[in-house]
Amino acid sequence: MRRQAAGLAGRAMSAFAPRYSSGVVNFSTASTGGWRGASAMYRSGAPSQWTPGSTAAIRTFPARAFSAVPPAHPAPTPNSKMQDEFISGTSAAYLESLEDQWREDPGSVPASWASLLRQMDSGVTGSELSEMYLAAKTGAAPVALSASNAPSSQSIQESMRLLLLVRAYQVNGHFMASLDPLGLEVRKVPIELDPALYGFTEADLDRQFFVGTWQMKGFLSEDNPVQTLRQILNRLRDAYCGNIGYEYMHISDRDQCNWLREKIEQQERAQYSKSRKKVLLDRLAWADMFENFLSNKYTAAKRFGLEGCETMIPGFKESIDKAAELGVESITIGMPHRGRLNVLANVVRKPMQSIFNEFKAGPKPASDVAKGGSSYTGSGDVKYHLGTSYDRPTLRGGRIHLSLVANPSHLEAVNTVVVGKTRAKQFYENDVNRRKHMAVLLHGDGAFSGQGIVYETLDMSQLPEYTIGGTIHIVVNNQVAFTTDPKYSRSSPYCTDVAKCVDAPVFHVNGDDVEAVARVMELATEWRQEFGRDVVVDIVCYRKYGHNEIDEPMFTQPLMYKKIKTHRSAHEQYCDKLVAEGTLTREEIAQMHEEILRKLDQDFEDSKDYRPKPRDWLAAHWKGFKGPDQ
């Protein structure tokens, strides 16, 4: 604070003191306090009270010899030459009135004045503040206070303990975040997040503490060095303990940590506008209603639906829009079978008639094949293993090429294929900065922590001959993997802990909060484009049905699925939220749902006469590769 409070009293003293030959003016507030004692001393012409044996921290001006002719008054300093950020009036009367106003109501004066007056009241002299100001300007070391004016050891210890508390939230705040949409997970809150560990009690909540202004990003860099404990705790809990849990303090690079800290701890978070919220609801409604439609039409079919994590679809699409805005021209996607049909339909835009047609399965008779079409439709099992590609328009007016790579049942086997394909695109397109072509990998929670190919791919991510400038990893974390509770399937707190081996930040997010999912997906995209490194988004959600829709999950997770049966979907919750805040009416939402259902019904009817096309198998897009029936 000395550096910040630098200069008001010192500047005032330099205006008052030069007339006296012995030149000592003490602005210490030990006796009369504030400006009033110092200005009264000046008006009366009283000599200083300093004695040779005194230990007070007093700065002296060199004595000047008197002459017969009184010296001319110095010319006033032009405003343009004034260096003092605090002072805007130099008269003693002005300072006294400001002090009176502050003593009546500390909040009635600007924060910088209030901070300085507190310093003066605590015994710091004006000359000391002035010298600290000059030292800060020139880069010299600050002038140390004498023992009589130094801050108490208690104040220093409290500030140090408070900074330890701040760091504890930055490191472990995610353990207090509300991540489980079902509310079943009981996590032990680390003792490091308890203010009592640092000696603070409820009586301290409204006390003001000095936290300083630091050369780092986040709220500690703001020009607000004195805050109450309540203000500090509210900021920390709002940033780190909401529906998003951030893990980034393991990253060794200071600039990367500061970049994330600034994004996370900003006081005024960017809020979604009404138009953007309508877009999020539309995308969420398509994801939810598509799954419900398939469930109603194909009750006994396996489809590995995305119910319980529908917010991944609008979040993924927000990431794509942000990527296009940041210069990405193509995204290569790899994913397991869970949610693949939803991604094919709502993200990569595979024709829904084709998807509905694939549920019929079996090859078509030769007489029933359209000219130039394919007679092969698969066995019915492959529909959630297939891929496709599409040039997708974005909301911000651009276009981006999306390619979803086909994948067998081995879940993570596609990882290295996606990375290799992206690297090849970067090579042939001369994308030396690796910012035009990007990879996105989707994972299940059990596979991410349990399959070795995940670590192997991460470990090679920064090697010169293999790097692709970072991959965005999205974990659909249904908290049960196949049929096993996490405490019986892994030793680490999170399924994503393996990603820390390459200093990848991890964003855990509550899968029922669509806006939070969209926010971290955009942040992950910005990180990848800024630093060219991997990043993980862990969407903590649930699986509405069994491993596939035919399985009965009550056998293995009875308590969880008892809760799931009564849990309202993220789509329903977001509809209620938008109605409550006045963004949309129930009638507008009903109209949106009717339009989506009408389109689904139309595509379903069209699928009855749909004939597979070579494009469905990419035969026309890959020269030299044959389709299944060629």
C-alpha positions, 0 to 999 in steps of 0.5 A, a space after each residue: 500500500 505504501 507504493 500505492 499511497 505514494 505521494 499525497 502528503 509528501 507533495 503537500 509537504 513539499 509545498 508547505 515546508 521549504 520556508 523554514 530554515 531548519 526545515 523539519 515538518 512532521 506529518 505523523 498523526 500520532 498526536 492530532 491525526 490526519 492533515 489537521 495537525 500538519 496544516 496547523 503547524 504550517 499556519 502557526 509557523 511552529 518549529 518541529 518537535 523533533 529532538 536529537 534523541 528521538 527515534 521517530 522516522 522523520 525526513 529533514 530538508 537541508 537548511 538554507 542560508 538567509 539573505 538580505 533580500 527575501 527569495 522570490 516565490 517559486 513559480 507555480 507548478 503547471 498541472 501538466 508537470 504534476 506527478 501525484 495521482 492522489 491530489 487534486 487540490 493543494 490547500 490545507 482547507 481542502 485537505 481538512 474538509 476531505 478529512 472531516 468528510 472521511 471521518 464522518 463517512 469513509 465511503 463518501 470519499 474516493 477509494 484512493 483518498 480513503 486508503 491514504 487517509 487510513 495510512 496517515 491515521 495509522 502513523 505513516 508520515 507524509 514524507 515517507 509516503 512521498 519518498 515511497 512514491 518517488 521510489 516506485 516511480 524510479 524503480 528504487 527500493 522503498 524507504 523502510 519504516 522505523 520501528 515506531 511506525 512499522 506495521 505491527 507483526 499481527 497485521 503482517 501475519 494476517 495479510 500473509 495468512 490471507 494470501 495463503 487462503 486466496 491461494 488455497 481457493 485457487 488450488 483446491 476451490 474446485 473441491 467445493 464446486 457444485 458439480 454433481 447434478 444429482 447431488 449424490 456425491 459427498 466430497 470432503 472439503 479440504 481444510 485449507 479452504 476453512 478460514 478458521 485454519 488461518 486464524 479468522 473467525 466470524 468476527 473478522 468477516 467485516 474487518 478490513 485487511 490489506 491484501 495489496 496489489 500484485 503483479 499477477 492477474 485476477 482480483 489481486 491485481 485490481 486497484 483495491 488493496 484493502 478489502 473485508 474478509 467477507 468481500 474476499 471470500 465472496 469473490 473466491 467462492 463465486 469464481 472457484 466454487 460455483 457450477 464450474 471447478 477449475 484446475 490450473 495451478 499445477 501448470 508451471 508456466 506463469 503466463 499461462 496461469 495468469 491468463 487463466 486467472 484473469 479469465 476466471 477471477 474477473 469481477 464482471 463476467 460476460 453474461 449471455 444476451 437474450 438472443 444468445 440464450 434463445 440460441 442455447 435453448 434452441 440447440 438444447 431443445 434439439 439435442 433433448 427432443 432428438 433423443 426422446 424422438 428416437 426413444 419413442 420410435 425405436 424403443 427396443 433398439 440400442 442407440 447409446 443415447 446422450 440423455 443426461 448430458 444433452 448440454 454437451 451439444 450446445 456447448 460443442 456448437 458454441 466451441 465450434 462458433 468460437 473456433 471459427 471466429 478465432 481462425 480455425 478452418 477445420 475440426 476433426 472429431 473423434 468420439 465413442 458410440 455414446 452420443 454419436 447419433 446426436 453429434 451426427 444429427 445436430 453438430 455435423 448435420 448428417 441428414 436425419 433421414 439417413 440416421 432414421 433409415 439406418 435403424 431399419 438395417 439390412 441390405 436393400 434388394 437391387 431393385 430398391 436401390 437408387 441409381 448411383 446409390 449403395 445397396 449396403 446399410 449395415 447390420 444395425 449395430 454400425 449406425 453409432 460407429 459411422 462418421 461423416 463430414 460437412 461444411 457447417 455455417 456458423 452463427 458469426 457468418 463464417 464456415 468451418 469444415 467438420 469431419 467426424 471419424 468412424 470408430 469401432 467399439 474400442 472407444 479410444 482407438 480413434 484418438 491417434 487417428 484423429 491426431 494423425 489426420 489433423 497433423 496431415 491437414 496442417 502439413 498439406 495446408 502449410 499450417 505451421 502455426 497449427 491454428 487453422 486445423 484443430 482436433 476434438 476428442 470426446 471420451 467417457 469417464 471410465 475410458 479416459 482414466 482407464 485406457 492407456 492410449 489416452 495417456 500415450 496420446 497426451 504424452 506425445 502431444 508436445 513432441 515436435 514431430 507429433 504435435 498438432 497445437 493442442 487437442 480439446 478433450 471433452 469428457 462425458 462423465 456420467 459418474 458410473 463409467 460402465 457399471 462401476 462407481 468411481 471409488 472402485 474404478 480409479 485411485 485419483 479424485 477425478 477421471 481427468 487427472 491423467 491430463 495433468 501430466 502435460 500441464 493441461 488445464 481441466 475445467 469441471 462443469 455441472 452438466 445441468 447448467 447449459 450456460 456454464 457448459 457453453 462458457 467453459 467450452 468457449 474458454 477451452 477453445 480460446 486456450 487452445 488457440 492462445 497457447 497451442 496446448 491440450 485442454 480438458 472439459 469434464 462435463 459431470 452428468 449422468 446416464 439416464 438409461 443403462 449402458 445401452 437402452 436395453 440394460 436395466 441399471 437398477 441392478 447395479 446402481 439402485 440409489 443413483 437410478 432412483 434419483 435419476 427417475 425423479 430428476 428433471 432434465 437440463 432442458 426443462 430446467 433451462 426453460 423454467 429459468 428463461 421464463 422466470 427471468 423474462 427472456 421467453 414466455 411459455 408460449 414462445 417455448 411451446 412454439 419452438 418445441 412444435 417446430 422441432 417436432 414437426 421437422 423430426 416427424 417430416 424427416 422420419 416420414 422421408 426416411 421411409 423412402 430414403 436411399 443411401 447415397 455414396 456421400 453417406 460412405 464418403 466414396 465421392 470424397 476419398 479418391 481411391 477408397 471403395 465403399 462397402 459394396 464396391 
